[in-house]
Amino acid sequence: MGQPFIGREALDAGRLTSHRLRTNHTILFPGVYVAADVPVTAHTKARAAHLWSRRRGIIAG
């Protein structure tokens, strides 16, 4: 999982266990995670912010 994702969705889909989510991923925003080995760039944070906004946020600039 190289892209930010919503932790609850991954848990519900059975892609991760809660232990793996806590230990192998970094939280970027409340409920939004990225794999621990993925470099956190401005682009990654912008995608995470969009997810955190319940996919309603618009990134501009």
Sequence and secondary structure as in RCSB ss.txt:
>XXXX:A:sequence
MGQPFIGREALDAGRLTSHRLRTNHTILFPGVYVAADVPVTAHTKARAAHLWSRRRGIIAG
>XXXX:A:secstr
  S EEHHHHHHHTSS HHHHHHHEEEEETTEEEETTS   HHHHHHHHHHHTTT      
